[in-house]
C-alpha cells in the first residue's frame, strides 16, 4: 500500500498507524453519509469550539534551552510557540501522549 500512496501522491509520505487505518477504511468504502449533514456539522463545530476554548491563563517557568527548542519546533510546524505548548498540554491532559 505504501507504494500505491507514493505513486498517487507523487512523493514519499510516512503515515502513522491511525492515518493508515483511516486510509484503508476509506479505500474499502466503510464510510457512510449522515442523514442530517447540517445538524452533524453544527454539532461538530460546537464540540470543536468547546474543546478549543482557551478560558484560563497560566504562567510557568521553563529553562531557556527548553523554550528555544519549543520555539524552533513551533517555527518548523509554522505556528506560534504558545499554540504549540497549548496543543502539547491538551494532548497530554486528554491522555493522547504520556
C-alpha positions as a LaTeX table, in Angstrom:
\begin{tabular}{lrrr}
\hline
Residue & $x$ (\AA) & $y$ (\AA) & $z$ (\AA) \\
\hline
Unk1 & 0.00 & 0.00 & 0.00 \\
Unk2 & 2.84 & 2.39 & 0.72 \\
Unk3 & 3.96 & 2.15 & $-2.91$ \\
Unk4 & 0.43 & 2.95 & $-4.03$ \\
Unk5 & 0.42 & 6.03 & $-1.83$ \\
Unk6 & 3.80 & 7.14 & $-3.16$ \\
Unk7 & 2.66 & 6.79 & $-6.78$ \\
Unk8 & $-0.67$ & 8.51 & $-6.11$ \\
Unk9 & 0.82 & 11.47 & $-4.26$ \\
Unk10 & 3.99 & 11.73 & $-6.30$ \\
Unk11 & 6.17 & 11.85 & $-3.18$ \\
Unk12 & 7.08 & 9.66 & $-0.25$ \\
Unk13 & 4.83 & 10.10 & 2.79 \\
Unk14 & 5.03 & 8.23 & 6.05 \\
Unk15 & 1.64 & 7.78 & 7.69 \\
Unk16 & 1.16 & 6.91 & 11.35 \\
Unk17 & $-1.00$ & 3.95 & 12.37 \\
Unk18 & $-4.19$ & 5.99 & 12.72 \\
Unk19 & $-3.71$ & 7.59 & 9.30 \\
Unk20 & $-3.11$ & 4.20 & 7.69 \\
Unk21 & $-6.27$ & 2.76 & 9.27 \\
Unk22 & $-8.26$ & 5.78 & 8.07 \\
Unk23 & $-6.92$ & 5.42 & 4.53 \\
Unk24 & $-7.76$ & 1.70 & 4.43 \\
Unk25 & $-11.30$ & 2.35 & 5.71 \\
Unk26 & $-11.84$ & 4.98 & 3.00 \\
Unk27 & $-10.45$ & 2.71 & 0.27 \\
Unk28 & $-12.81$ & $-0.08$ & 1.40 \\
Unk29 & $-15.87$ & 2.22 & 1.33 \\
Unk30 & $-16.54$ & 1.84 & 5.06 \\
Unk31 & $-17.70$ & 5.46 & 5.41 \\
Unk32 & $-21.40$ & 6.25 & 5.17 \\
Unk33 & $-23.13$ & 9.56 & 4.59 \\
Unk34 & $-25.04$ & 11.03 & 7.52 \\
Unk35 & $-28.78$ & 11.60 & 7.27 \\
Unk36 & $-28.77$ & 15.20 & 8.50 \\
Unk37 & $-25.49$ & 16.76 & 7.38 \\
Unk38 & $-26.27$ & 20.29 & 8.61 \\
Unk39 & $-27.10$ & 19.06 & 12.12 \\
Unk40 & $-23.96$ & 16.93 & 12.27 \\
Unk41 & $-21.83$ & 19.84 & 11.08 \\
Unk42 & $-23.27$ & 22.15 & 13.74 \\
Unk43 & $-22.65$ & 19.51 & 16.42 \\
Unk44 & $-19.03$ & 19.06 & 15.28 \\
Unk45 & $-18.41$ & 22.82 & 15.17 \\
Unk46 & $-19.83$ & 23.28 & 18.66 \\
Unk47 & $-17.76$ & 20.39 & 20.02 \\
Unk48 & $-14.60$ & 21.79 & 18.44 \\
Unk49 & $-15.29$ & 25.27 & 19.80 \\
Unk50 & $-15.81$ & 23.86 & 23.30 \\
Unk51 & $-12.67$ & 21.73 & 23.11 \\
Unk52 & $-10.51$ & 24.56 & 21.83 \\
Unk53 & $-11.86$ & 27.28 & 24.12 \\
Unk54 & $-9.00$ & 28.92 & 25.98 \\
Unk55 & $-10.57$ & 30.42 & 29.06 \\
Unk56 & $-7.74$ & 30.19 & 31.60 \\
Unk57 & $-4.30$ & 31.73 & 31.79 \\
Unk58 & $-1.23$ & 30.22 & 33.44 \\
Unk59 & 2.32 & 31.37 & 33.99 \\
Unk60 & 5.11 & 28.81 & 34.08 \\
Unk61 & 8.87 & 28.99 & 34.25 \\
Unk62 & 10.87 & 26.80 & 31.89 \\
Unk63 & 14.55 & 26.67 & 31.06 \\
Unk64 & 15.70 & 28.95 & 28.28 \\
Unk65 & 17.05 & 25.90 & 26.43 \\
Unk66 & 13.64 & 24.19 & 26.52 \\
Unk67 & 11.93 & 27.39 & 25.41 \\
Unk68 & 14.36 & 27.76 & 22.50 \\
Unk69 & 13.66 & 24.16 & 21.45 \\
Unk70 & 9.91 & 24.77 & 21.68 \\
Unk71 & 10.22 & 27.90 & 19.57 \\
Unk72 & 12.24 & 26.00 & 16.97 \\
Unk73 & 9.69 & 23.17 & 16.83 \\
Unk74 & 6.84 & 25.68 & 16.56 \\
Unk75 & 8.60 & 27.52 & 13.73 \\
Unk76 & 9.12 & 24.23 & 11.94 \\
Unk77 & 5.38 & 23.47 & 12.33 \\
Unk78 & 4.50 & 27.01 & 11.21 \\
Unk79 & 2.70 & 28.08 & 14.37 \\
Unk80 & 3.26 & 30.35 & 17.37 \\
Unk81 & 5.15 & 28.64 & 20.19 \\
Unk82 & 2.33 & 29.36 & 22.66 \\
Unk83 & $-0.06$ & 27.45 & 20.40 \\
Unk84 & 2.34 & 24.52 & 20.24 \\
Unk85 & 2.69 & 24.46 & 24.03 \\
Unk86 & $-1.09$ & 24.61 & 24.49 \\
Unk87 & $-1.52$ & 21.79 & 21.98 \\
Unk88 & 1.01 & 19.56 & 23.73 \\
Unk89 & $-0.59$ & 20.24 & 27.11 \\
Unk90 & $-4.05$ & 19.49 & 25.69 \\
Unk91 & $-2.88$ & 16.19 & 24.18 \\
Unk92 & $-1.23$ & 15.20 & 27.46 \\
Unk93 & $-4.26$ & 16.16 & 29.55 \\
Unk94 & $-6.55$ & 14.22 & 27.19 \\
Unk95 & $-4.35$ & 11.13 & 27.54 \\
Unk96 & $-3.14$ & 11.09 & 23.94 \\
Unk97 & 0.52 & 11.28 & 24.98 \\
Unk98 & 2.24 & 10.05 & 28.11 \\
\hline
\end{tabular}
